[in-house]
Amino acid sequence: MAGNLRQEPSKEEKEGGVSNPARTFPNICVNTRSIPNSSSQMTLGTRLKVIVTTDVNGTITGDNTFGELVRRHGRFEQMQALMDRYTTGACRFQDVLPEMQGLAEVVERPDLEAYAKEMPFYKGVAAVLGALIKSRDLDATIALCTTGFAGLMALVNRYRFNSQLLVAASPVLVERLRAEEKACLIRPIIAEQAKAQVLDELVGPDGAIEGTVFHVGDTLGDFYGIRRAAEIGGVGIAFRPNAALKGAVSRLPGDLCKRVAVIEFASGVPVDFARVGDVIRQTLWEAAGVQV
């Protein structure tokens, strides 16, 4: 029931460990108005169309997946330095992509398969995404929307999500994939702005019911997706945001800022992706009375 969406604070929350978006950001609640010019209103017996795009590095995993792929080749530190530069806004992703691609040339198919099968997820990732996919009330489209290498992300989709997700990622190591594994690839990400375009393409020309579109991310590169989700009537979710992303979100106009949920964890508190699920569940309940 709706009451389940507003639980009493957990022990961690009372101690200041986790911000609960449902209470800290009450204005993310939306109503059942559709986005202007949308013909996607629900009718009796239809499933609610929901779109969730999520970053990978730092959002669903604590690993630097770029670096882990080349660690055994002694290139982790070089890859980490490049990742740090663009995720903090020191440069654009497209500025470092060629060098990252060069560092990744040593990665072979067995390396990709082994890491895809073992890549650690934050607690709650499989449960949250699985619940969206399996819900009888939702027609959920979930995409890994990341600057991460497409060759790896397609295999993560295959081995960890039974090929049920879409993938928009940087066009690196794609040649290591088999034809059927490439079927999930929907758009190359060579600039962070493309994350907004992924949302637009998934929503399509008919629009979407307000409160049914989400982007989840943790660094400045995700700002474009977060802002776009808010602009089209959805919710941007800044999950464990770095300082650059928090600053960018704080400068959004008030009406858009109200559509961004910021989820942070105090030092020593385990990261739990279930907090993302809390935001999505509450928003879908307010938007269309659908319980996930």
N, C-alpha and C positions, 0 to 999 in steps of 0.2 A: 504494500500500500504506500501512499505518498508519504506517510509518516516515517517510513524507513529511510527516506532520503535526508532526514534531518535528525541525526542521532545525537545523543549526549556526547560531549567531548570525551575522547579517550584519555587514558592516563598520560600518554605522550603529549597530547594537545594541551592538557591542563598544565603540563610542565613547560610548555612553550616549544616543544620539539617540532610540531608539524602545524602548518597553517591549514585550516580546513576551508577550502574555497567556498563551500556552501554558506558559511557564516561570515568569513572575512570579506567575501565579495558578493553580498546579497544582490547587487545590481546585475549580475550575469544572468539572472532569471529572465526569461523572455516569454512573450505571449504567443498566441496562435496566428498572428498576422503573418502573411506570406511576404516574401521579398517582392517589391513592385514588379509587375509583369510576369510573375511566376504563375505557371499553370500546374504546379506540383502539389496542390492541396490534397490531403488524404481524403479518400472516400471509404465508405463502409466496406470492410473486407480487404482493403489494400494494406500493404506493408509500408511502413514509413521509410523513406529513402534517407540514409544517413551516410555522411562522408567524413572519414577520419584520416588525415595524413599525419605521419609522425616521423620526426627525425630519428636517427639511430645512435650515433656516437654521443654519449652523455645523456641520452634520453631514455632509451630502452636498455642500454648497456653502459656500464662504467668503463668499458675498454675503449682505448683508442684503436679502432679496428684497422686504420691505416698502418699504424706502427706494429701492431701484433702480427700482421701478415709478413712483415719483413724483419721481425726481431731476430730470427735465427740467422739472418744474413748480415747482422750487425748494422742495420739501418734504422733502428727504432728511433734513436735520438734525432736523426735528421728529419724523419717523418713527423715526429712530435713537434719540432720547432716550426715546421711549415703549418701544421694544424693550429698551433697557438697563434700564429700571425693572423690568419684570416678569421678565426673565430672571435678574436678580440677587436676586430675592425682595423688592425694595422695595415691590412691590404685586402684586396678582393680575392675570392676563391679562384677566379680565372687567372689571377697573377701567379699563383703557386701550383696550379693544376699540372702544367707541363713537367715541373720538377718532381711532383709527387708521382706522376705517371712513369717517369724515368726510374725512380727508386723502386717502383712496383714491378718492373720488368722481370725481376728474378723470381717472381711468384709463379709457381706452376699449379696445375689442376689439383694434385694431391694436397698441396698446401691450402688451397681454397676449401676443399671438401672437409679436411680435418678441422679447420678453424670454424667453418660454418656449423658443423655438428656440435662443437663444444663452446661456442661463444656464450659467455655468461649473460643472462638477462637480469635486470632488476626484479626484485620480488613484485609479483602482481602483473607483470607484462602478459604472460600467457593467459592468465585468467581473465583480464580485462578485454584483450583482443578476442579471445575465444568466445566470451559471452556475447560480444557484438556480432560475431560471425554466426553463432548458433541461434540467436534469438529468432523466434517465430514471428515476432512483431516488426522486425526490422529487415530492410533490404540494405545491408551495410556494405559499403565499399571502403576498404582499408588499404592504404598505400604507405609503404616505406618511402619517405620523401627526404632524400639525404644526399649530401655531397660524397658520401661513402662510395666505394667502388662497386659498380653494377655487377661485376663478375662475382663478388662475394655476396651481395644482397640478394641476387637471384637464387643462390644456393641456400642462404638462410631461409628464404621463402620456401624453398623446396623441402629442406630437411626439418625445419622447425615449425613451419606453418602449413605443411601439406599443400603447398602451392596455392593457397587461398587468398594471398595478398597480391597487390600490384606493386610495382617497383619503379620509382623515378630516382635515378642515381647517376653519378658521374660515369661517363662511358670508358671505364678502365677495366681491363681484364675480361671484357665481354667475349673476346675470342677464345677464352677458356671454357665457355659454356656450350652445351649441346643445344640443338635447335629448339627442343621442347622447353628448355629452361629459360630461353629468351622470350617466351610468350608473355611473361608477366611484365616485361619492360615496356613502359608507356611513354617515357620522355627522358632524354638525357639532361642531367643537371650540370651545367658548366658555369653557372652563375647563381648566386643565392636568390636573385629575383625570380628565378624559374619556379621556386616553391609556390609563389602566388599563382603562377600560370597553371600549375598542376591542379590547384583547387578550382580555378575557372573552368578548366577542361573537364574535370570530373563532375562539376555541377551541371555544365551544359547550358544550352540557350534557354531552356525552360525555367531555370532558376531552381530554388529549393525552399522548402518551408523554413521559416526563421527558426534558428536554434538547432539546426541539424547538420551543421558543417563545423569541423574542428581542425585545427592544426596544433601539434604539440612539439615543442622544441626547447632548447636550453641555451643557445648562443645567439650572437648578433645575426648570424646567417639565417636564423629562423624568424627574424623579425618580419620579413616580407610575408611569410606564410601566416604568421600570427595576426598581423595587421589585416591581411586580406580576409581571413576568416571573420574577423570583427566587422569589416566593411560590408560583407555580404550577408550580415545578420546572424552569423554563427558565433563561436567563441574561440578565441586564441588562448592556448594554455602554455604559459611560460613555466616549464618544469625544471626546477633547479637552475634558474637563470643565472648566467654570469653577469658581471657588473655592466658590461656593454649592452646586453639585452635589457636588463632592468632599467637602465638609463633611457634607452630608446622607447620602451613601453611607457615610462613616466612622462614622456613628452608628447604622447598621443593626445589628440583632442579628447575632451571629457566624455563625449558620447561613445567613442571607440575604446577608451581606457576602461570604461565600465564593462566592456565585453571581453576583457582579458583577465583570466584567472592566473594568479602568480602562486606557485606552490614551492615552498622552501622547506628545508630540513635543517634543524640545528645540528651543530657538530656532534658526532657520535650517535645520532639517530639514524637507523637504517633507512635507506631510500626505498620507498614503496610506491610503485606505479598505480596501486589501487586508488590513490588520491586523484589520479587522472580519471579513473572510472567514476569516482564520486561526482566530479564536475559534469561528466557526460550524462550520467544517470539523472542528476537533478535537472539539467538543461532539457533533456528529452521529456522528462515528466512535465515541466512547465510549458514546453512548446506544444506537446501533442498528447499528453496524458499516457505516454508509453513508459512502462516499467521494464528495465533491463536487469 
